[in-house]
Amino acid sequence: KTNINLIDTSKSGINIYEYNYKWNKHDKYRGVMAQEILESHPNAIDKRFGYYAVDYDKIDVNFERI
């Protein structure tokens, strides 16, 4: 991820960010940092292909392309 900006906090205290993916610098996304979720909600994290993936159904933040 690049251009990471903290924009808000969810009701449960999870930080919400806007960012670009390194492989797609033109589209902006809103979501969380998996490393932070790993600490507070480890049941919402899977590791796939060497990367962390967030199960957004298990936290009070929506992942979205903006």
SEBAVO-724733 format. One record per atom (N, C-alpha, C, O): residue in three letters; y, x, z. Coordinates in nm, 3 decimals, decimal comma. Example, Ala and Ser with C-alpha at 12.3 -4.5 7.8 and 13.67 -1.06 7.14 Angstrom:
<rs>
<r nufi="ALA" c2="-0,569" c1="1,319" c3="0,780"/>
<r nufi="ALA" c2="-0,450" c1="1,230" c3="0,780"/>
<r nufi="ALA" c2="-0,330" c1="1,320" c3="0,780"/>
<r nufi="ALA" c2="-0,332" c1="1,424" c3="0,846"/>
<r nufi="SER" c2="-0,225" c1="1,285" c3="0,708"/>
<r nufi="SER" c2="-0,106" c1="1,367" c3="0,714"/>
<r nufi="SER" c2="0,003" c1="1,290" c3="0,787"/>
<r nufi="SER" c2="0,114" c1="1,341" c3="0,804"/>
</rs>
This chain:
<rs>
<r nufi="LYS" c2="-0,118" c1="0,084" c3="0,000"/>
<r nufi="LYS" c2="0,000" c1="0,000" c3="0,000"/>
<r nufi="LYS" c2="0,124" c1="0,088" c3="0,000"/>
<r nufi="LYS" c2="0,124" c1="0,198" c3="0,056"/>
<r nufi="THR" c2="0,229" c1="0,039" c3="-0,064"/>
<r nufi="THR" c2="0,356" c1="0,108" c3="-0,068"/>
<r nufi="THR" c2="0,468" c1="0,008" c3="-0,039"/>
<r nufi="THR" c2="0,445" c1="-0,113" c3="-0,036"/>
<r nufi="ASN" c2="0,587" c1="0,060" c3="-0,017"/>
<r nufi="ASN" c2="0,704" c1="-0,026" c3="0,010"/>
<r nufi="ASN" c2="0,676" c1="-0,127" c3="0,120"/>
<r nufi="ASN" c2="0,706" c1="-0,246" c3="0,105"/>
<r nufi="ILE" c2="0,619" c1="-0,082" c3="0,229"/>
<r nufi="ILE" c2="0,577" c1="-0,168" c3="0,340"/>
<r nufi="ILE" c2="0,697" c1="-0,201" c3="0,427"/>
<r nufi="ILE" c2="0,766" c1="-0,111" c3="0,476"/>
<r nufi="ASN" c2="0,721" c1="-0,332" c3="0,447"/>
<r nufi="ASN" c2="0,832" c1="-0,377" c3="0,531"/>
<r nufi="ASN" c2="0,784" c1="-0,483" c3="0,628"/>
<r nufi="ASN" c2="0,726" c1="-0,584" c3="0,587"/>
<r nufi="LEU" c2="0,808" c1="-0,461" c3="0,757"/>
<r nufi="LEU" c2="0,779" c1="-0,561" c3="0,858"/>
<r nufi="LEU" c2="0,880" c1="-0,674" c3="0,842"/>
<r nufi="LEU" c2="1,001" c1="-0,650" c3="0,844"/>
<r nufi="ILE" c2="0,832" c1="-0,798" c3="0,827"/>
<r nufi="ILE" c2="0,925" c1="-0,908" c3="0,804"/>
<r nufi="ILE" c2="0,921" c1="-1,015" c3="0,912"/>
<r nufi="ILE" c2="1,018" c1="-1,090" c3="0,927"/>
<r nufi="ASP" c2="0,810" c1="-1,024" c3="0,987"/>
<r nufi="ASP" c2="0,798" c1="-1,132" c3="1,084"/>
<r nufi="ASP" c2="0,680" c1="-1,103" c3="1,176"/>
<r nufi="ASP" c2="0,608" c1="-1,005" c3="1,157"/>
<r nufi="THR" c2="0,662" c1="-1,189" c3="1,274"/>
<r nufi="THR" c2="0,547" c1="-1,185" c3="1,365"/>
<r nufi="THR" c2="0,491" c1="-1,326" c3="1,374"/>
<r nufi="THR" c2="0,567" c1="-1,422" c3="1,385"/>
<r nufi="SER" c2="0,359" c1="-1,339" c3="1,371"/>
<r nufi="SER" c2="0,296" c1="-1,471" c3="1,381"/>
<r nufi="SER" c2="0,306" c1="-1,523" c3="1,524"/>
<r nufi="SER" c2="0,348" c1="-1,451" c3="1,615"/>
<r nufi="LYS" c2="0,267" c1="-1,649" c3="1,543"/>
<r nufi="LYS" c2="0,270" c1="-1,709" c3="1,676"/>
<r nufi="LYS" c2="0,182" c1="-1,635" c3="1,775"/>
<r nufi="LYS" c2="0,211" c1="-1,632" c3="1,895"/>
<r nufi="SER" c2="0,074" c1="-1,575" c3="1,726"/>
<r nufi="SER" c2="-0,016" c1="-1,500" c3="1,815"/>
<r nufi="SER" c2="0,025" c1="-1,354" c3="1,832"/>
<r nufi="SER" c2="-0,041" c1="-1,279" c3="1,903"/>
<r nufi="GLY" c2="0,135" c1="-1,313" c3="1,767"/>
<r nufi="GLY" c2="0,185" c1="-1,177" c3="1,784"/>
<r nufi="GLY" c2="0,142" c1="-1,078" c3="1,679"/>
<r nufi="GLY" c2="0,164" c1="-0,958" c3="1,696"/>
<r nufi="ILE" c2="0,083" c1="-1,124" c3="1,570"/>
<r nufi="ILE" c2="0,040" c1="-1,035" c3="1,463"/>
<r nufi="ILE" c2="0,159" c1="-1,003" c3="1,373"/>
<r nufi="ILE" c2="0,232" c1="-1,094" c3="1,331"/>
<r nufi="ASN" c2="0,179" c1="-0,876" c3="1,344"/>
<r nufi="ASN" c2="0,286" c1="-0,835" c3="1,254"/>
<r nufi="ASN" c2="0,257" c1="-0,879" c3="1,111"/>
<r nufi="ASN" c2="0,144" c1="-0,867" c3="1,063"/>
<r nufi="ILE" c2="0,360" c1="-0,930" c3="1,044"/>
<r nufi="ILE" c2="0,349" c1="-0,974" c3="0,905"/>
<r nufi="ILE" c2="0,437" c1="-0,882" c3="0,820"/>
<r nufi="ILE" c2="0,553" c1="-0,856" c3="0,852"/>
<r nufi="TYR" c2="0,379" c1="-0,834" c3="0,710"/>
<r nufi="TYR" c2="0,447" c1="-0,738" c3="0,625"/>
<r nufi="TYR" c2="0,456" c1="-0,789" c3="0,481"/>
<r nufi="TYR" c2="0,379" c1="-0,875" c3="0,438"/>
<r nufi="GLU" c2="0,553" c1="-0,734" c3="0,408"/>
<r nufi="GLU" c2="0,558" c1="-0,747" c3="0,263"/>
<r nufi="GLU" c2="0,536" c1="-0,608" c3="0,207"/>
<r nufi="GLU" c2="0,587" c1="-0,510" c3="0,262"/>
<r nufi="TYR" c2="0,461" c1="-0,598" c3="0,097"/>
<r nufi="TYR" c2="0,425" c1="-0,468" c3="0,042"/>
<r nufi="TYR" c2="0,379" c1="-0,483" c3="-0,102"/>
<r nufi="TYR" c2="0,356" c1="-0,593" c3="-0,152"/>
<r nufi="ASN" c2="0,366" c1="-0,368" c3="-0,167"/>
<r nufi="ASN" c2="0,304" c1="-0,358" c3="-0,299"/>
<r nufi="ASN" c2="0,175" c1="-0,281" c3="-0,282"/>
<r nufi="ASN" c2="0,161" c1="-0,198" c3="-0,192"/>
<r nufi="TYR" c2="0,079" c1="-0,308" c3="-0,370"/>
<r nufi="TYR" c2="-0,039" c1="-0,224" c3="-0,375"/>
<r nufi="TYR" c2="-0,009" c1="-0,105" c3="-0,465"/>
<r nufi="TYR" c2="0,065" c1="-0,118" c3="-0,563"/>
<r nufi="LYS" c2="-0,066" c1="0,009" c3="-0,433"/>
<r nufi="LYS" c2="-0,042" c1="0,129" c3="-0,513"/>
<r nufi="LYS" c2="-0,082" c1="0,109" c3="-0,659"/>
<r nufi="LYS" c2="-0,020" c1="0,165" c3="-0,749"/>
<r nufi="TRP" c2="-0,185" c1="0,030" c3="-0,682"/>
<r nufi="TRP" c2="-0,234" c1="0,006" c3="-0,818"/>
<r nufi="TRP" c2="-0,156" c1="-0,103" c3="-0,891"/>
<r nufi="TRP" c2="-0,181" c1="-0,126" c3="-1,009"/>
<r nufi="ASN" c2="-0,062" c1="-0,169" c3="-0,822"/>
<r nufi="ASN" c2="0,016" c1="-0,276" c3="-0,885"/>
<r nufi="ASN" c2="0,155" c1="-0,278" c3="-0,821"/>
<r nufi="ASN" c2="0,179" c1="-0,353" c3="-0,726"/>
<r nufi="LYS" c2="0,244" c1="-0,196" c3="-0,870"/>
<r nufi="LYS" c2="0,376" c1="-0,183" c3="-0,809"/>
<r nufi="LYS" c2="0,473" c1="-0,294" c3="-0,848"/>
<r nufi="LYS" c2="0,583" c1="-0,301" c3="-0,794"/>
<r nufi="HIS" c2="0,432" c1="-0,382" c3="-0,939"/>
<r nufi="HIS" c2="0,522" c1="-0,487" c3="-0,986"/>
<r nufi="HIS" c2="0,513" c1="-0,615" c3="-0,903"/>
<r nufi="HIS" c2="0,612" c1="-0,688" c3="-0,891"/>
<r nufi="ASP" c2="0,397" c1="-0,643" c3="-0,848"/>
<r nufi="ASP" c2="0,378" c1="-0,765" c3="-0,768"/>
<r nufi="ASP" c2="0,393" c1="-0,733" c3="-0,620"/>
<r nufi="ASP" c2="0,350" c1="-0,628" c3="-0,574"/>
<r nufi="LYS" c2="0,453" c1="-0,825" c3="-0,546"/>
<r nufi="LYS" c2="0,472" c1="-0,808" c3="-0,402"/>
<r nufi="LYS" c2="0,379" c1="-0,906" c3="-0,329"/>
<r nufi="LYS" c2="0,355" c1="-1,017" c3="-0,376"/>
<r nufi="TYR" c2="0,329" c1="-0,862" c3="-0,215"/>
<r nufi="TYR" c2="0,236" c1="-0,942" c3="-0,136"/>
<r nufi="TYR" c2="0,286" c1="-0,952" c3="0,007"/>
<r nufi="TYR" c2="0,366" c1="-0,870" c3="0,053"/>
<r nufi="ARG" c2="0,238" c1="-1,055" c3="0,076"/>
<r nufi="ARG" c2="0,270" c1="-1,074" c3="0,218"/>
<r nufi="ARG" c2="0,136" c1="-1,085" c3="0,291"/>
<r nufi="ARG" c2="0,048" c1="-1,162" c3="0,252"/>
<r nufi="GLY" c2="0,124" c1="-1,007" c3="0,399"/>
<r nufi="GLY" c2="0,001" c1="-1,009" c3="0,475"/>
<r nufi="GLY" c2="0,010" c1="-0,917" c3="0,595"/>
<r nufi="GLY" c2="0,119" c1="-0,896" c3="0,650"/>
<r nufi="VAL" c2="-0,102" c1="-0,863" c3="0,635"/>
<r nufi="VAL" c2="-0,111" c1="-0,781" c3="0,756"/>
<r nufi="VAL" c2="-0,164" c1="-0,643" c3="0,722"/>
<r nufi="VAL" c2="-0,208" c1="-0,618" c3="0,609"/>
<r nufi="MET" c2="-0,159" c1="-0,554" c3="0,818"/>
<r nufi="MET" c2="-0,218" c1="-0,421" c3="0,805"/>
<r nufi="MET" c2="-0,354" c1="-0,426" c3="0,875"/>
<r nufi="MET" c2="-0,363" c1="-0,454" c3="0,995"/>
<r nufi="ALA" c2="-0,459" c1="-0,399" c3="0,801"/>
<r nufi="ALA" c2="-0,594" c1="-0,409" c3="0,854"/>
<r nufi="ALA" c2="-0,615" c1="-0,322" c3="0,978"/>
<r nufi="ALA" c2="-0,686" c1="-0,363" c3="1,070"/>
<r nufi="GLN" c2="-0,554" c1="-0,205" c3="0,982"/>
<r nufi="GLN" c2="-0,571" c1="-0,116" c3="1,096"/>
<r nufi="GLN" c2="-0,518" c1="-0,180" c3="1,224"/>
<r nufi="GLN" c2="-0,575" c1="-0,159" c3="1,331"/>
<r nufi="GLU" c2="-0,410" c1="-0,257" c3="1,215"/>
<r nufi="GLU" c2="-0,359" c1="-0,328" c3="1,333"/>
<r nufi="GLU" c2="-0,453" c1="-0,442" c3="1,372"/>
<r nufi="GLU" c2="-0,477" c1="-0,465" c3="1,491"/>
<r nufi="ILE" c2="-0,505" c1="-0,513" c3="1,275"/>
<r nufi="ILE" c2="-0,595" c1="-0,625" c3="1,302"/>
<r nufi="ILE" c2="-0,726" c1="-0,574" c3="1,361"/>
<r nufi="ILE" c2="-0,787" c1="-0,641" c3="1,445"/>
<r nufi="LEU" c2="-0,769" c1="-0,458" c3="1,320"/>
<r nufi="LEU" c2="-0,891" c1="-0,398" c3="1,375"/>
<r nufi="LEU" c2="-0,880" c1="-0,382" c3="1,526"/>
<r nufi="LEU" c2="-0,979" c1="-0,400" c3="1,597"/>
<r nufi="GLU" c2="-0,762" c1="-0,349" c3="1,576"/>
<r nufi="GLU" c2="-0,741" c1="-0,333" c3="1,720"/>
<r nufi="GLU" c2="-0,738" c1="-0,467" c3="1,793"/>
<r nufi="GLU" c2="-0,796" c1="-0,479" c3="1,901"/>
<r nufi="SER" c2="-0,670" c1="-0,567" c3="1,737"/>
<r nufi="SER" c2="-0,650" c1="-0,693" c3="1,809"/>
<r nufi="SER" c2="-0,754" c1="-0,800" c3="1,776"/>
<r nufi="SER" c2="-0,784" c1="-0,883" c3="1,862"/>
<r nufi="HIS" c2="-0,808" c1="-0,801" c3="1,655"/>
<r nufi="HIS" c2="-0,905" c1="-0,902" c3="1,610"/>
<r nufi="HIS" c2="-1,016" c1="-0,835" c3="1,529"/>
<r nufi="HIS" c2="-1,028" c1="-0,860" c3="1,409"/>
<r nufi="PRO" c2="-1,098" c1="-0,751" c3="1,592"/>
<r nufi="PRO" c2="-1,198" c1="-0,676" c3="1,516"/>
<r nufi="PRO" c2="-1,297" c1="-0,765" c3="1,440"/>
<r nufi="PRO" c2="-1,357" c1="-0,722" c3="1,342"/>
<r nufi="ASN" c2="-1,316" c1="-0,889" c3="1,486"/>
<r nufi="ASN" c2="-1,408" c1="-0,980" c3="1,417"/>
<r nufi="ASN" c2="-1,351" c1="-1,028" c3="1,283"/>
<r nufi="ASN" c2="-1,423" c1="-1,090" c3="1,205"/>
<r nufi="ALA" c2="-1,224" c1="-1,001" c3="1,256"/>
<r nufi="ALA" c2="-1,160" c1="-1,043" c3="1,130"/>
<r nufi="ALA" c2="-1,158" c1="-0,930" c3="1,027"/>
<r nufi="ALA" c2="-1,092" c1="-0,942" c3="0,924"/>
<r nufi="ILE" c2="-1,228" c1="-0,820" c3="1,054"/>
<r nufi="ILE" c2="-1,228" c1="-0,704" c3="0,965"/>
<r nufi="ILE" c2="-1,368" c1="-0,673" c3="0,915"/>
<r nufi="ILE" c2="-1,464" c1="-0,671" c3="0,992"/>
<r nufi="ASP" c2="-1,379" c1="-0,649" c3="0,784"/>
<r nufi="ASP" c2="-1,500" c1="-0,598" c3="0,721"/>
<r nufi="ASP" c2="-1,463" c1="-0,467" c3="0,653"/>
<r nufi="ASP" c2="-1,348" c1="-0,446" c3="0,616"/>
<r nufi="LYS" c2="-1,561" c1="-0,381" c3="0,637"/>
<r nufi="LYS" c2="-1,536" c1="-0,257" c3="0,562"/>
<r nufi="LYS" c2="-1,614" c1="-0,267" c3="0,432"/>
<r nufi="LYS" c2="-1,736" c1="-0,282" c3="0,431"/>
<r nufi="ARG" c2="-1,539" c1="-0,259" c3="0,321"/>
<r nufi="ARG" c2="-1,601" c1="-0,270" c3="0,188"/>
<r nufi="ARG" c2="-1,560" c1="-0,152" c3="0,103"/>
<r nufi="ARG" c2="-1,441" c1="-0,122" c3="0,087"/>
<r nufi="PHE" c2="-1,658" c1="-0,085" c3="0,049"/>
<r nufi="PHE" c2="-1,632" c1="0,028" c3="-0,042"/>
<r nufi="PHE" c2="-1,540" c1="0,132" c3="0,021"/>
<r nufi="PHE" c2="-1,460" c1="0,196" c3="-0,047"/>
<r nufi="GLY" c2="-1,553" c1="0,149" c3="0,153"/>
<r nufi="GLY" c2="-1,473" c1="0,248" c3="0,223"/>
<r nufi="GLY" c2="-1,335" c1="0,201" c3="0,266"/>
<r nufi="GLY" c2="-1,258" c1="0,279" c3="0,323"/>
<r nufi="TYR" c2="-1,302" c1="0,075" c3="0,238"/>
<r nufi="TYR" c2="-1,171" c1="0,019" c3="0,275"/>
<r nufi="TYR" c2="-1,189" c1="-0,098" c3="0,369"/>
<r nufi="TYR" c2="-1,290" c1="-0,168" c3="0,362"/>
<r nufi="TYR" c2="-1,092" c1="-0,121" c3="0,456"/>
<r nufi="TYR" c2="-1,093" c1="-0,237" c3="0,543"/>
<r nufi="TYR" c2="-1,047" c1="-0,360" c3="0,465"/>
<r nufi="TYR" c2="-0,956" c1="-0,352" c3="0,382"/>
<r nufi="ALA" c2="-1,111" c1="-0,474" c3="0,492"/>
<r nufi="ALA" c2="-1,073" c1="-0,601" c3="0,432"/>
<r nufi="ALA" c2="-1,053" c1="-0,702" c3="0,545"/>
<r nufi="ALA" c2="-1,134" c1="-0,709" c3="0,637"/>
<r nufi="VAL" c2="-0,946" c1="-0,779" c3="0,537"/>
<r nufi="VAL" c2="-0,913" c1="-0,876" c3="0,640"/>
<r nufi="VAL" c2="-0,966" c1="-1,013" c3="0,600"/>
<r nufi="VAL" c2="-0,946" c1="-1,057" c3="0,487"/>
<r nufi="ASP" c2="-1,033" c1="-1,079" c3="0,692"/>
<r nufi="ASP" c2="-1,074" c1="-1,219" c3="0,673"/>
<r nufi="ASP" c2="-0,961" c1="-1,305" c3="0,729"/>
<r nufi="ASP" c2="-0,955" c1="-1,331" c3="0,849"/>
<r nufi="TYR" c2="-0,873" c1="-1,348" c3="0,641"/>
<r nufi="TYR" c2="-0,752" c1="-1,421" c3="0,683"/>
<r nufi="TYR" c2="-0,784" c1="-1,557" c3="0,746"/>
<r nufi="TYR" c2="-0,698" c1="-1,615" c3="0,812"/>
<r nufi="ASP" c2="-0,904" c1="-1,607" c3="0,726"/>
<r nufi="ASP" c2="-0,943" c1="-1,734" c3="0,791"/>
<r nufi="ASP" c2="-0,958" c1="-1,718" c3="0,942"/>
<r nufi="ASP" c2="-0,962" c1="-1,816" c3="1,015"/>
<r nufi="LYS" c2="-0,967" c1="-1,595" c3="0,988"/>
<r nufi="LYS" c2="-0,988" c1="-1,569" c3="1,131"/>
<r nufi="LYS" c2="-0,860" c1="-1,531" c3="1,206"/>
<r nufi="LYS" c2="-0,865" c1="-1,503" c3="1,326"/>
<r nufi="ILE" c2="-0,746" c1="-1,530" c3="1,136"/>
<r nufi="ILE" c2="-0,617" c1="-1,500" c3="1,201"/>
<r nufi="ILE" c2="-0,515" c1="-1,605" c3="1,160"/>
<r nufi="ILE" c2="-0,538" c1="-1,683" c3="1,068"/>
<r nufi="ASP" c2="-0,402" c1="-1,606" c3="1,228"/>
<r nufi="ASP" c2="-0,300" c1="-1,708" c3="1,199"/>
<r nufi="ASP" c2="-0,191" c1="-1,659" c3="1,103"/>
<r nufi="ASP" c2="-0,074" c1="-1,692" c3="1,119"/>
<r nufi="VAL" c2="-0,233" c1="-1,581" c3="1,004"/>
<r nufi="VAL" c2="-0,143" c1="-1,532" c3="0,899"/>
<r nufi="VAL" c2="-0,210" c1="-1,561" c3="0,765"/>
<r nufi="VAL" c2="-0,331" c1="-1,547" c3="0,751"/>
<r nufi="ASN" c2="-0,131" c1="-1,601" c3="0,667"/>
<r nufi="ASN" c2="-0,180" c1="-1,622" c3="0,533"/>
<r nufi="ASN" c2="-0,150" c1="-1,502" c3="0,446"/>
<r nufi="ASN" c2="-0,041" c1="-1,444" c3="0,455"/>
<r nufi="PHE" c2="-0,245" c1="-1,465" c3="0,362"/>
<r nufi="PHE" c2="-0,221" c1="-1,363" c3="0,261"/>
<r nufi="PHE" c2="-0,166" c1="-1,435" c3="0,139"/>
<r nufi="PHE" c2="-0,221" c1="-1,536" c3="0,096"/>
<r nufi="GLU" c2="-0,057" c1="-1,382" c3="0,083"/>
<r nufi="GLU" c2="-0,003" c1="-1,446" c3="-0,035"/>
<r nufi="GLU" c2="0,068" c1="-1,348" c3="-0,126"/>
<r nufi="GLU" c2="0,124" c1="-1,248" c3="-0,081"/>
<r nufi="ARG" c2="0,063" c1="-1,379" c3="-0,252"/>
<r nufi="ARG" c2="0,142" c1="-1,306" c3="-0,352"/>
<r nufi="ARG" c2="0,275" c1="-1,375" c3="-0,361"/>
<r nufi="ARG" c2="0,281" c1="-1,497" c3="-0,375"/>
<r nufi="ILE" c2="0,383" c1="-1,298" c3="-0,353"/>
<r nufi="ILE" c2="0,516" c1="-1,361" c3="-0,353"/>
<r nufi="ILE" c2="0,599" c1="-1,315" c3="-0,472"/>
<r nufi="ILE" c2="0,714" c1="-1,358" c3="-0,487"/>
</rs>
